[in-house]
């Protein structure tokens, strides 16, 4: 059995056990400003709190992560650019 990813592909259930969404969300929150400054407009893949791939699309980042970390479930994120975070009051 597998879980579908929103941009294609699947996460095998054996990998899903290691896919701790709360832990990954905490990591993303803690590093958000740094990610926006360094990787804004890009997609990244994160395994065990380490960025393992940087690409133009989520699909590319996911493919790169699967090639270098085939036994791990990567968190794949599109990082917004600073301009996208500006709110007009």
PyMOL Python script that loads the backbone (N, CA, C, O; Angstrom):
from pymol import cmd

cmd.read_pdbstr("""\
ATOM      1  N   UNK A   1       0.838  -1.187   0.000  1.00  0.00           N
ATOM      2  CA  UNK A   1       0.000   0.000   0.000  1.00  0.00           C
ATOM      3  C   UNK A   1       0.880   1.246   0.000  1.00  0.00           C
ATOM      4  O   UNK A   1       1.973   1.234   0.566  1.00  0.00           O
ATOM      5  N   UNK A   2       0.411   2.317  -0.629  1.00  0.00           N
ATOM      6  CA  UNK A   2       1.196   3.545  -0.731  1.00  0.00           C
ATOM      7  C   UNK A   2       0.282   4.754  -0.588  1.00  0.00           C
ATOM      8  O   UNK A   2      -0.929   4.663  -0.790  1.00  0.00           O
ATOM      9  N   UNK A   3       0.877   5.873  -0.240  1.00  0.00           N
ATOM     10  CA  UNK A   3       0.157   7.147  -0.113  1.00  0.00           C
ATOM     11  C   UNK A   3       0.538   8.004  -1.304  1.00  0.00           C
ATOM     12  O   UNK A   3       1.720   8.149  -1.615  1.00  0.00           O
ATOM     13  N   UNK A   4      -0.452   8.571  -1.971  1.00  0.00           N
ATOM     14  CA  UNK A   4      -0.200   9.428  -3.130  1.00  0.00           C
ATOM     15  C   UNK A   4       0.327  10.779  -2.686  1.00  0.00           C
ATOM     16  O   UNK A   4      -0.147  11.344  -1.701  1.00  0.00           O
ATOM     17  N   UNK A   5       1.319  11.301  -3.421  1.00  0.00           N
ATOM     18  CA  UNK A   5       1.824  12.649  -3.190  1.00  0.00           C
ATOM     19  C   UNK A   5       1.049  13.602  -4.086  1.00  0.00           C
ATOM     20  O   UNK A   5       0.623  13.202  -5.170  1.00  0.00           O
ATOM     21  N   UNK A   6       0.851  14.848  -3.670  1.00  0.00           N
ATOM     22  CA  UNK A   6       0.051  15.780  -4.471  1.00  0.00           C
ATOM     23  C   UNK A   6       0.658  16.114  -5.823  1.00  0.00           C
ATOM     24  O   UNK A   6      -0.083  16.497  -6.728  1.00  0.00           O
ATOM     25  N   UNK A   7       1.957  15.991  -6.006  1.00  0.00           N
ATOM     26  CA  UNK A   7       2.596  16.343  -7.269  1.00  0.00           C
ATOM     27  C   UNK A   7       3.064  15.111  -8.011  1.00  0.00           C
ATOM     28  O   UNK A   7       3.881  15.220  -8.926  1.00  0.00           O
ATOM     29  N   UNK A   8       2.574  13.956  -7.646  1.00  0.00           N
ATOM     30  CA  UNK A   8       2.932  12.722  -8.331  1.00  0.00           C
ATOM     31  C   UNK A   8       3.791  11.835  -7.459  1.00  0.00           C
ATOM     32  O   UNK A   8       4.438  12.292  -6.517  1.00  0.00           O
ATOM     33  N   UNK A   9       3.784  10.572  -7.791  1.00  0.00           N
ATOM     34  CA  UNK A   9       4.569   9.612  -7.039  1.00  0.00           C
ATOM     35  C   UNK A   9       3.841   9.153  -5.796  1.00  0.00           C
ATOM     36  O   UNK A   9       2.726   9.588  -5.507  1.00  0.00           O
ATOM     37  N   UNK A  10       4.487   8.275  -5.073  1.00  0.00           N
ATOM     38  CA  UNK A  10       3.882   7.716  -3.881  1.00  0.00           C
ATOM     39  C   UNK A  10       4.924   7.575  -2.786  1.00  0.00           C
ATOM     40  O   UNK A  10       6.125   7.529  -3.053  1.00  0.00           O
ATOM     41  N   UNK A  11       4.452   7.509  -1.560  1.00  0.00           N
ATOM     42  CA  UNK A  11       5.311   7.188  -0.427  1.00  0.00           C
ATOM     43  C   UNK A  11       4.922   5.790   0.013  1.00  0.00           C
ATOM     44  O   UNK A  11       3.776   5.565   0.401  1.00  0.00           O
ATOM     45  N   UNK A  12       5.844   4.850  -0.038  1.00  0.00           N
ATOM     46  CA  UNK A  12       5.560   3.495   0.406  1.00  0.00           C
ATOM     47  C   UNK A  12       5.220   3.514   1.886  1.00  0.00           C
ATOM     48  O   UNK A  12       5.752   4.334   2.635  1.00  0.00           O
ATOM     49  N   UNK A  13       4.337   2.619   2.315  1.00  0.00           N
ATOM     50  CA  UNK A  13       3.902   2.613   3.710  1.00  0.00           C
ATOM     51  C   UNK A  13       5.062   2.366   4.671  1.00  0.00           C
ATOM     52  O   UNK A  13       5.048   2.897   5.781  1.00  0.00           O
ATOM     53  N   UNK A  14       6.066   1.578   4.281  1.00  0.00           N
ATOM     54  CA  UNK A  14       7.197   1.376   5.180  1.00  0.00           C
ATOM     55  C   UNK A  14       7.974   2.669   5.382  1.00  0.00           C
ATOM     56  O   UNK A  14       8.538   2.878   6.456  1.00  0.00           O
ATOM     57  N   UNK A  15       8.017   3.539   4.382  1.00  0.00           N
ATOM     58  CA  UNK A  15       8.657   4.838   4.518  1.00  0.00           C
ATOM     59  C   UNK A  15       7.771   5.790   5.319  1.00  0.00           C
ATOM     60  O   UNK A  15       8.275   6.663   6.025  1.00  0.00           O
ATOM     61  N   UNK A  16       6.457   5.625   5.211  1.00  0.00           N
ATOM     62  CA  UNK A  16       5.513   6.508   5.878  1.00  0.00           C
ATOM     63  C   UNK A  16       5.724   6.502   7.387  1.00  0.00           C
ATOM     64  O   UNK A  16       5.509   7.524   8.039  1.00  0.00           O
ATOM     65  N   UNK A  17       6.135   5.386   7.947  1.00  0.00           N
ATOM     66  CA  UNK A  17       6.361   5.319   9.389  1.00  0.00           C
ATOM     67  C   UNK A  17       7.405   6.329   9.839  1.00  0.00           C
ATOM     68  O   UNK A  17       7.334   6.848  10.953  1.00  0.00           O
ATOM     69  N   UNK A  18       8.371   6.608   8.975  1.00  0.00           N
ATOM     70  CA  UNK A  18       9.431   7.550   9.301  1.00  0.00           C
ATOM     71  C   UNK A  18       9.088   8.984   8.895  1.00  0.00           C
ATOM     72  O   UNK A  18       9.891   9.892   9.109  1.00  0.00           O
ATOM     73  N   UNK A  19       7.933   9.192   8.324  1.00  0.00           N
ATOM     74  CA  UNK A  19       7.520  10.491   7.809  1.00  0.00           C
ATOM     75  C   UNK A  19       6.751  11.218   8.915  1.00  0.00           C
ATOM     76  O   UNK A  19       5.520  11.241   8.901  1.00  0.00           O
ATOM     77  N   UNK A  20       7.468  11.808   9.864  1.00  0.00           N
ATOM     78  CA  UNK A  20       6.895  12.486  11.019  1.00  0.00           C
ATOM     79  C   UNK A  20       6.547  13.923  10.636  1.00  0.00           C
ATOM     80  O   UNK A  20       7.409  14.801  10.659  1.00  0.00           O
ATOM     81  N   UNK A  21       5.285  14.159  10.284  1.00  0.00           N
ATOM     82  CA  UNK A  21       4.865  15.472   9.793  1.00  0.00           C
ATOM     83  C   UNK A  21       5.038  16.572  10.829  1.00  0.00           C
ATOM     84  O   UNK A  21       5.414  17.692  10.483  1.00  0.00           O
ATOM     85  N   UNK A  22       4.774  16.272  12.082  1.00  0.00           N
ATOM     86  CA  UNK A  22       4.931  17.306  13.118  1.00  0.00           C
ATOM     87  C   UNK A  22       6.395  17.727  13.251  1.00  0.00           C
ATOM     88  O   UNK A  22       6.692  18.916  13.367  1.00  0.00           O
ATOM     89  N   UNK A  23       7.293  16.771  13.236  1.00  0.00           N
ATOM     90  CA  UNK A  23       8.726  17.060  13.323  1.00  0.00           C
ATOM     91  C   UNK A  23       9.176  17.871  12.110  1.00  0.00           C
ATOM     92  O   UNK A  23       9.947  18.821  12.248  1.00  0.00           O
ATOM     93  N   UNK A  24       8.695  17.499  10.922  1.00  0.00           N
ATOM     94  CA  UNK A  24       9.062  18.214   9.703  1.00  0.00           C
ATOM     95  C   UNK A  24       8.497  19.625   9.703  1.00  0.00           C
ATOM     96  O   UNK A  24       9.158  20.560   9.250  1.00  0.00           O
ATOM     97  N   UNK A  25       7.283  19.785  10.207  1.00  0.00           N
ATOM     98  CA  UNK A  25       6.670  21.105  10.286  1.00  0.00           C
ATOM     99  C   UNK A  25       7.454  21.998  11.255  1.00  0.00           C
ATOM    100  O   UNK A  25       7.661  23.182  10.988  1.00  0.00           O
ATOM    101  N   UNK A  26       7.883  21.425  12.371  1.00  0.00           N
ATOM    102  CA  UNK A  26       8.698  22.185  13.335  1.00  0.00           C
ATOM    103  C   UNK A  26      10.003  22.634  12.692  1.00  0.00           C
ATOM    104  O   UNK A  26      10.435  23.769  12.893  1.00  0.00           O
ATOM    105  N   UNK A  27      10.641  21.746  11.911  1.00  0.00           N
ATOM    106  CA  UNK A  27      11.896  22.089  11.233  1.00  0.00           C
ATOM    107  C   UNK A  27      11.660  23.230  10.246  1.00  0.00           C
ATOM    108  O   UNK A  27      12.430  24.189  10.198  1.00  0.00           O
ATOM    109  N   UNK A  28      10.584  23.118   9.458  1.00  0.00           N
ATOM    110  CA  UNK A  28      10.264  24.134   8.455  1.00  0.00           C
ATOM    111  C   UNK A  28      10.008  25.490   9.121  1.00  0.00           C
ATOM    112  O   UNK A  28      10.492  26.518   8.647  1.00  0.00           O
ATOM    113  N   UNK A  29       9.262  25.488  10.197  1.00  0.00           N
ATOM    114  CA  UNK A  29       8.966  26.729  10.922  1.00  0.00           C
ATOM    115  C   UNK A  29      10.236  27.357  11.472  1.00  0.00           C
ATOM    116  O   UNK A  29      10.427  28.569  11.374  1.00  0.00           O
ATOM    117  N   UNK A  30      11.097  26.542  12.045  1.00  0.00           N
ATOM    118  CA  UNK A  30      12.333  27.049  12.640  1.00  0.00           C
ATOM    119  C   UNK A  30      13.295  27.619  11.597  1.00  0.00           C
ATOM    120  O   UNK A  30      14.075  28.519  11.907  1.00  0.00           O
ATOM    121  N   UNK A  31      13.251  27.110  10.375  1.00  0.00           N
ATOM    122  CA  UNK A  31      14.198  27.517   9.330  1.00  0.00           C
ATOM    123  C   UNK A  31      13.570  28.375   8.234  1.00  0.00           C
ATOM    124  O   UNK A  31      14.227  28.683   7.240  1.00  0.00           O
ATOM    125  N   UNK A  32      12.315  28.761   8.404  1.00  0.00           N
ATOM    126  CA  UNK A  32      11.574  29.418   7.335  1.00  0.00           C
ATOM    127  C   UNK A  32      12.287  30.662   6.788  1.00  0.00           C
ATOM    128  O   UNK A  32      12.474  30.772   5.576  1.00  0.00           O
ATOM    129  N   UNK A  33      12.679  31.581   7.641  1.00  0.00           N
ATOM    130  CA  UNK A  33      13.311  32.828   7.168  1.00  0.00           C
ATOM    131  C   UNK A  33      14.595  32.537   6.391  1.00  0.00           C
ATOM    132  O   UNK A  33      14.829  33.119   5.332  1.00  0.00           O
ATOM    133  N   UNK A  34      15.405  31.659   6.908  1.00  0.00           N
ATOM    134  CA  UNK A  34      16.649  31.274   6.234  1.00  0.00           C
ATOM    135  C   UNK A  34      16.359  30.639   4.864  1.00  0.00           C
ATOM    136  O   UNK A  34      17.052  30.914   3.884  1.00  0.00           O
ATOM    137  N   UNK A  35      15.332  29.791   4.812  1.00  0.00           N
ATOM    138  CA  UNK A  35      14.973  29.136   3.549  1.00  0.00           C
ATOM    139  C   UNK A  35      14.524  30.145   2.510  1.00  0.00           C
ATOM    140  O   UNK A  35      14.905  30.055   1.343  1.00  0.00           O
ATOM    141  N   UNK A  36      13.712  31.110   2.932  1.00  0.00           N
ATOM    142  CA  UNK A  36      13.216  32.128   1.997  1.00  0.00           C
ATOM    143  C   UNK A  36      14.381  32.948   1.447  1.00  0.00           C
ATOM    144  O   UNK A  36      14.432  33.230   0.250  1.00  0.00           O
ATOM    145  N   UNK A  37      15.302  33.326   2.306  1.00  0.00           N
ATOM    146  CA  UNK A  37      16.448  34.128   1.862  1.00  0.00           C
ATOM    147  C   UNK A  37      17.360  33.363   0.917  1.00  0.00           C
ATOM    148  O   UNK A  37      17.849  33.914  -0.069  1.00  0.00           O
ATOM    149  N   UNK A  38      17.587  32.098   1.220  1.00  0.00           N
ATOM    150  CA  UNK A  38      18.559  31.316   0.451  1.00  0.00           C
ATOM    151  C   UNK A  38      17.956  30.571  -0.737  1.00  0.00           C
ATOM    152  O   UNK A  38      18.606  30.428  -1.772  1.00  0.00           O
ATOM    153  N   UNK A  39      16.716  30.094  -0.597  1.00  0.00           N
ATOM    154  CA  UNK A  39      16.122  29.232  -1.622  1.00  0.00           C
ATOM    155  C   UNK A  39      14.799  29.758  -2.167  1.00  0.00           C
ATOM    156  O   UNK A  39      14.052  29.003  -2.790  1.00  0.00           O
ATOM    157  N   UNK A  40      14.492  31.031  -1.950  1.00  0.00           N
ATOM    158  CA  UNK A  40      13.237  31.602  -2.440  1.00  0.00           C
ATOM    159  C   UNK A  40      13.040  31.360  -3.930  1.00  0.00           C
ATOM    160  O   UNK A  40      13.942  31.605  -4.730  1.00  0.00           O
ATOM    161  N   UNK A  41      11.858  30.878  -4.298  1.00  0.00           N
ATOM    162  CA  UNK A  41      11.548  30.606  -5.695  1.00  0.00           C
ATOM    163  C   UNK A  41      11.963  29.220  -6.156  1.00  0.00           C
ATOM    164  O   UNK A  41      11.727  28.850  -7.306  1.00  0.00           O
ATOM    165  N   UNK A  42      12.577  28.454  -5.271  1.00  0.00           N
ATOM    166  CA  UNK A  42      13.031  27.102  -5.593  1.00  0.00           C
ATOM    167  C   UNK A  42      12.224  26.075  -4.822  1.00  0.00           C
ATOM    168  O   UNK A  42      11.442  26.419  -3.936  1.00  0.00           O
ATOM    169  N   UNK A  43      12.420  24.817  -5.168  1.00  0.00           N
ATOM    170  CA  UNK A  43      11.847  23.705  -4.420  1.00  0.00           C
ATOM    171  C   UNK A  43      12.996  22.972  -3.744  1.00  0.00           C
ATOM    172  O   UNK A  43      14.078  22.834  -4.314  1.00  0.00           O
ATOM    173  N   UNK A  44      12.753  22.505  -2.531  1.00  0.00           N
ATOM    174  CA  UNK A  44      13.778  21.761  -1.812  1.00  0.00           C
ATOM    175  C   UNK A  44      13.215  20.417  -1.355  1.00  0.00           C
ATOM    176  O   UNK A  44      12.003  20.240  -1.229  1.00  0.00           O
ATOM    177  N   UNK A  45      14.124  19.482  -1.111  1.00  0.00           N
ATOM    178  CA  UNK A  45      13.760  18.209  -0.504  1.00  0.00           C
ATOM    179  C   UNK A  45      14.582  18.084   0.771  1.00  0.00           C
ATOM    180  O   UNK A  45      15.786  18.341   0.772  1.00  0.00           O
ATOM    181  N   UNK A  46      13.923  17.687   1.858  1.00  0.00           N
ATOM    182  CA  UNK A  46      14.563  17.598   3.163  1.00  0.00           C
ATOM    183  C   UNK A  46      14.425  16.168   3.688  1.00  0.00           C
ATOM    184  O   UNK A  46      13.336  15.594   3.681  1.00  0.00           O
ATOM    185  N   UNK A  47      15.544  15.607   4.143  1.00  0.00           N
ATOM    186  CA  UNK A  47      15.555  14.289   4.768  1.00  0.00           C
ATOM    187  C   UNK A  47      16.260  14.424   6.103  1.00  0.00           C
ATOM    188  O   UNK A  47      17.401  14.880   6.168  1.00  0.00           O
ATOM    189  N   UNK A  48      15.579  14.026   7.167  1.00  0.00           N
ATOM    190  CA  UNK A  48      16.142  14.066   8.516  1.00  0.00           C
ATOM    191  C   UNK A  48      16.742  15.428   8.868  1.00  0.00           C
ATOM    192  O   UNK A  48      17.817  15.504   9.461  1.00  0.00           O
ATOM    193  N   UNK A  49      16.041  16.496   8.498  1.00  0.00           N
ATOM    194  CA  UNK A  49      16.452  17.844   8.834  1.00  0.00           C
ATOM    195  C   UNK A  49      17.585  18.397   7.992  1.00  0.00           C
ATOM    196  O   UNK A  49      18.153  19.435   8.334  1.00  0.00           O
ATOM    197  N   UNK A  50      17.930  17.726   6.893  1.00  0.00           N
ATOM    198  CA  UNK A  50      18.997  18.192   6.011  1.00  0.00           C
ATOM    199  C   UNK A  50      18.447  18.371   4.601  1.00  0.00           C
ATOM    200  O   UNK A  50      17.716  17.522   4.093  1.00  0.00           O
ATOM    201  N   UNK A  51      18.810  19.486   3.979  1.00  0.00           N
ATOM    202  CA  UNK A  51      18.398  19.730   2.600  1.00  0.00           C
ATOM    203  C   UNK A  51      19.240  18.829   1.702  1.00  0.00           C
ATOM    204  O   UNK A  51      20.468  18.923   1.682  1.00  0.00           O
ATOM    205  N   UNK A  52      18.565  17.956   0.963  1.00  0.00           N
ATOM    206  CA  UNK A  52      19.268  16.992   0.117  1.00  0.00           C
ATOM    207  C   UNK A  52      19.114  17.294  -1.362  1.00  0.00           C
ATOM    208  O   UNK A  52      19.794  16.692  -2.193  1.00  0.00           O
ATOM    209  N   UNK A  53      18.217  18.231  -1.704  1.00  0.00           N
ATOM    210  CA  UNK A  53      18.031  18.590  -3.112  1.00  0.00           C
ATOM    211  C   UNK A  53      17.451  19.993  -3.218  1.00  0.00           C
ATOM    212  O   UNK A  53      16.622  20.400  -2.405  1.00  0.00           O
ATOM    213  N   UNK A  54      17.900  20.721  -4.230  1.00  0.00           N
ATOM    214  CA  UNK A  54      17.371  22.043  -4.570  1.00  0.00           C
ATOM    215  C   UNK A  54      17.124  22.021  -6.066  1.00  0.00           C
ATOM    216  O   UNK A  54      18.012  21.664  -6.840  1.00  0.00           O
ATOM    217  N   UNK A  55      15.913  22.403  -6.479  1.00  0.00           N
ATOM    218  CA  UNK A  55      15.558  22.349  -7.894  1.00  0.00           C
ATOM    219  C   UNK A  55      14.555  23.449  -8.222  1.00  0.00           C
ATOM    220  O   UNK A  55      14.113  24.191  -7.345  1.00  0.00           O
ATOM    221  N   UNK A  56      14.208  23.539  -9.498  1.00  0.00           N
ATOM    222  CA  UNK A  56      13.233  24.540  -9.930  1.00  0.00           C
ATOM    223  C   UNK A  56      11.795  24.115  -9.646  1.00  0.00           C
ATOM    224  O   UNK A  56      10.921  24.968  -9.491  1.00  0.00           O
ATOM    225  N   UNK A  57      11.538  22.808  -9.574  1.00  0.00           N
ATOM    226  CA  UNK A  57      10.179  22.320  -9.325  1.00  0.00           C
ATOM    227  C   UNK A  57      10.191  21.276  -8.210  1.00  0.00           C
ATOM    228  O   UNK A  57      11.226  20.679  -7.917  1.00  0.00           O
ATOM    229  N   UNK A  58       9.031  21.065  -7.595  1.00  0.00           N
ATOM    230  CA  UNK A  58       8.898  20.039  -6.566  1.00  0.00           C
ATOM    231  C   UNK A  58       9.189  18.657  -7.147  1.00  0.00           C
ATOM    232  O   UNK A  58       9.825  17.821  -6.505  1.00  0.00           O
ATOM    233  N   UNK A  59       8.717  18.434  -8.361  1.00  0.00           N
ATOM    234  CA  UNK A  59       8.931  17.133  -9.003  1.00  0.00           C
ATOM    235  C   UNK A  59      10.425  16.846  -9.163  1.00  0.00           C
ATOM    236  O   UNK A  59      10.880  15.737  -8.881  1.00  0.00           O
ATOM    237  N   UNK A  60      11.181  17.836  -9.613  1.00  0.00           N
ATOM    238  CA  UNK A  60      12.628  17.661  -9.781  1.00  0.00           C
ATOM    239  C   UNK A  60      13.319  17.429  -8.439  1.00  0.00           C
ATOM    240  O   UNK A  60      14.198  16.573  -8.335  1.00  0.00           O
ATOM    241  N   UNK A  61      12.932  18.180  -7.417  1.00  0.00           N
ATOM    242  CA  UNK A  61      13.530  18.014  -6.090  1.00  0.00           C
ATOM    243  C   UNK A  61      13.227  16.622  -5.545  1.00  0.00           C
ATOM    244  O   UNK A  61      14.089  15.981  -4.944  1.00  0.00           O
ATOM    245  N   UNK A  62      11.998  16.161  -5.759  1.00  0.00           N
ATOM    246  CA  UNK A  62      11.614  14.828  -5.306  1.00  0.00           C
ATOM    247  C   UNK A  62      12.432  13.757  -6.022  1.00  0.00           C
ATOM    248  O   UNK A  62      12.916  12.820  -5.387  1.00  0.00           O
ATOM    249  N   UNK A  63      12.589  13.886  -7.326  1.00  0.00           N
ATOM    250  CA  UNK A  63      13.370  12.908  -8.089  1.00  0.00           C
ATOM    251  C   UNK A  63      14.823  12.883  -7.611  1.00  0.00           C
ATOM    252  O   UNK A  63      15.407  11.810  -7.462  1.00  0.00           O
ATOM    253  N   UNK A  64      15.400  14.046  -7.375  1.00  0.00           N
ATOM    254  CA  UNK A  64      16.785  14.121  -6.897  1.00  0.00           C
ATOM    255  C   UNK A  64      16.919  13.453  -5.529  1.00  0.00           C
ATOM    256  O   UNK A  64      17.879  12.724  -5.280  1.00  0.00           O
ATOM    257  N   UNK A  65      15.958  13.702  -4.649  1.00  0.00           N
ATOM    258  CA  UNK A  65      15.997  13.110  -3.311  1.00  0.00           C
ATOM    259  C   UNK A  65      15.860  11.597  -3.384  1.00  0.00           C
ATOM    260  O   UNK A  65      16.538  10.877  -2.650  1.00  0.00           O
ATOM    261  N   UNK A  66      14.992  11.108  -4.260  1.00  0.00           N
ATOM    262  CA  UNK A  66      14.816   9.655  -4.413  1.00  0.00           C
ATOM    263  C   UNK A  66      16.088   8.988  -4.919  1.00  0.00           C
ATOM    264  O   UNK A  66      16.402   7.861  -4.536  1.00  0.00           O
ATOM    265  N   UNK A  67      16.817   9.694  -5.782  1.00  0.00           N
ATOM    266  CA  UNK A  67      18.061   9.131  -6.316  1.00  0.00           C
ATOM    267  C   UNK A  67      19.152   9.056  -5.246  1.00  0.00           C
ATOM    268  O   UNK A  67      19.889   8.072  -5.176  1.00  0.00           O
ATOM    269  N   UNK A  68      19.253  10.087  -4.420  1.00  0.00           N
ATOM    270  CA  UNK A  68      20.329  10.131  -3.429  1.00  0.00           C
ATOM    271  C   UNK A  68      19.948   9.495  -2.094  1.00  0.00           C
ATOM    272  O   UNK A  68      20.824   9.093  -1.328  1.00  0.00           O
ATOM    273  N   UNK A  69      18.647   9.400  -1.811  1.00  0.00           N
ATOM    274  CA  UNK A  69      18.160   8.827  -0.547  1.00  0.00           C
ATOM    275  C   UNK A  69      16.969   7.901  -0.823  1.00  0.00           C
ATOM    276  O   UNK A  69      15.854   8.183  -0.383  1.00  0.00           O
ATOM    277  N   UNK A  70      17.194   6.812  -1.541  1.00  0.00           N
ATOM    278  CA  UNK A  70      16.082   5.950  -1.966  1.00  0.00           C
ATOM    279  C   UNK A  70      15.308   5.289  -0.822  1.00  0.00           C
ATOM    280  O   UNK A  70      14.159   4.890  -1.014  1.00  0.00           O
ATOM    281  N   UNK A  71      15.901   5.167   0.340  1.00  0.00           N
ATOM    282  CA  UNK A  71      15.235   4.497   1.457  1.00  0.00           C
ATOM    283  C   UNK A  71      14.554   5.456   2.431  1.00  0.00           C
ATOM    284  O   UNK A  71      14.025   5.034   3.459  1.00  0.00           O
ATOM    285  N   UNK A  72      14.570   6.746   2.101  1.00  0.00           N
ATOM    286  CA  UNK A  72      13.993   7.754   2.993  1.00  0.00           C
ATOM    287  C   UNK A  72      12.833   8.476   2.323  1.00  0.00           C
ATOM    288  O   UNK A  72      12.787   8.618   1.101  1.00  0.00           O
ATOM    289  N   UNK A  73      11.901   8.928   3.148  1.00  0.00           N
ATOM    290  CA  UNK A  73      10.790   9.749   2.663  1.00  0.00           C
ATOM    291  C   UNK A  73      11.187  11.214   2.837  1.00  0.00           C
ATOM    292  O   UNK A  73      11.387  11.679   3.959  1.00  0.00           O
ATOM    293  N   UNK A  74      11.297  11.930   1.734  1.00  0.00           N
ATOM    294  CA  UNK A  74      11.704  13.336   1.781  1.00  0.00           C
ATOM    295  C   UNK A  74      10.498  14.254   1.903  1.00  0.00           C
ATOM    296  O   UNK A  74       9.436  13.985   1.343  1.00  0.00           O
ATOM    297  N   UNK A  75      10.677  15.331   2.637  1.00  0.00           N
ATOM    298  CA  UNK A  75       9.706  16.418   2.672  1.00  0.00           C
ATOM    299  C   UNK A  75      10.078  17.346   1.523  1.00  0.00           C
ATOM    300  O   UNK A  75      11.182  17.890   1.498  1.00  0.00           O
ATOM    301  N   UNK A  76       9.168  17.531   0.573  1.00  0.00           N
ATOM    302  CA  UNK A  76       9.442  18.368  -0.600  1.00  0.00           C
ATOM    303  C   UNK A  76       8.586  19.624  -0.494  1.00  0.00           C
ATOM    304  O   UNK A  76       7.369  19.553  -0.329  1.00  0.00           O
ATOM    305  N   UNK A  77       9.252  20.782  -0.593  1.00  0.00           N
ATOM    306  CA  UNK A  77       8.589  22.064  -0.379  1.00  0.00           C
ATOM    307  C   UNK A  77       8.935  23.068  -1.464  1.00  0.00           C
ATOM    308  O   UNK A  77      10.069  23.107  -1.941  1.00  0.00           O
ATOM    309  N   UNK A  78       7.969  23.872  -1.852  1.00  0.00           N
ATOM    310  CA  UNK A  78       8.234  25.047  -2.687  1.00  0.00           C
ATOM    311  C   UNK A  78       8.456  26.202  -1.732  1.00  0.00           C
ATOM    312  O   UNK A  78       7.612  26.485  -0.882  1.00  0.00           O
ATOM    313  N   UNK A  79       9.580  26.861  -1.869  1.00  0.00           N
ATOM    314  CA  UNK A  79       9.918  27.963  -0.974  1.00  0.00           C
ATOM    315  C   UNK A  79       9.492  29.279  -1.628  1.00  0.00           C
ATOM    316  O   UNK A  79       9.909  29.578  -2.747  1.00  0.00           O
ATOM    317  N   UNK A  80       8.669  30.059  -0.940  1.00  0.00           N
ATOM    318  CA  UNK A  80       8.223  31.322  -1.533  1.00  0.00           C
ATOM    319  C   UNK A  80       9.366  32.344  -1.589  1.00  0.00           C
ATOM    320  O   UNK A  80      10.316  32.279  -0.809  1.00  0.00           O
ATOM    321  N   UNK A  81       9.250  33.272  -2.513  1.00  0.00           N
ATOM    322  CA  UNK A  81      10.205  34.377  -2.579  1.00  0.00           C
ATOM    323  C   UNK A  81       9.762  35.443  -1.584  1.00  0.00           C
ATOM    324  O   UNK A  81       8.585  35.528  -1.233  1.00  0.00           O
ATOM    325  N   UNK A  82      10.711  36.252  -1.135  1.00  0.00           N
ATOM    326  CA  UNK A  82      10.387  37.286  -0.151  1.00  0.00           C
ATOM    327  C   UNK A  82       9.260  38.193  -0.638  1.00  0.00           C
ATOM    328  O   UNK A  82       8.390  38.582   0.141  1.00  0.00           O
ATOM    329  N   UNK A  83       9.277  38.531  -1.934  1.00  0.00           N
ATOM    330  CA  UNK A  83       8.246  39.416  -2.492  1.00  0.00           C
ATOM    331  C   UNK A  83       6.846  38.814  -2.352  1.00  0.00           C
ATOM    332  O   UNK A  83       5.864  39.548  -2.245  1.00  0.00           O
ATOM    333  N   UNK A  84       6.752  37.499  -2.352  1.00  0.00           N
ATOM    334  CA  UNK A  84       5.456  36.843  -2.227  1.00  0.00           C
ATOM    335  C   UNK A  84       4.900  36.933  -0.813  1.00  0.00           C
ATOM    336  O   UNK A  84       3.705  36.728  -0.599  1.00  0.00           O
ATOM    337  N   UNK A  85       5.749  37.233   0.139  1.00  0.00           N
ATOM    338  CA  UNK A  85       5.317  37.287   1.539  1.00  0.00           C
ATOM    339  C   UNK A  85       4.913  38.683   1.986  1.00  0.00           C
ATOM    340  O   UNK A  85       4.377  38.851   3.082  1.00  0.00           O
ATOM    341  N   UNK A  86       5.160  39.677   1.160  1.00  0.00           N
ATOM    342  CA  UNK A  86       4.839  41.050   1.513  1.00  0.00           C
ATOM    343  C   UNK A  86       3.329  41.268   1.421  1.00  0.00           C
ATOM    344  O   UNK A  86       2.704  40.958   0.406  1.00  0.00           O
ATOM    345  N   UNK A  87       2.767  41.796   2.478  1.00  0.00           N
ATOM    346  CA  UNK A  87       1.335  42.087   2.508  1.00  0.00           C
ATOM    347  C   UNK A  87       1.122  43.584   2.416  1.00  0.00           C
ATOM    348  O   UNK A  87       1.817  44.361   3.070  1.00  0.00           O
ATOM    349  N   UNK A  88       0.165  43.983   1.606  1.00  0.00           N
ATOM    350  CA  UNK A  88      -0.197  45.392   1.526  1.00  0.00           C
ATOM    351  C   UNK A  88      -1.256  45.704   2.570  1.00  0.00           C
ATOM    352  O   UNK A  88      -2.265  45.007   2.670  1.00  0.00           O
ATOM    353  N   UNK A  89      -1.025  46.735   3.330  1.00  0.00           N
ATOM    354  CA  UNK A  89      -1.990  47.107   4.381  1.00  0.00           C
ATOM    355  C   UNK A  89      -2.865  48.249   3.928  1.00  0.00           C
ATOM    356  O   UNK A  89      -3.733  48.696   4.677  1.00  0.00           O
TER     357      UNK A  89
END
""", "prot")
cmd.dss("prot")
cmd.show_as("cartoon", "prot")
cmd.util.cbc("prot")
cmd.orient("prot")
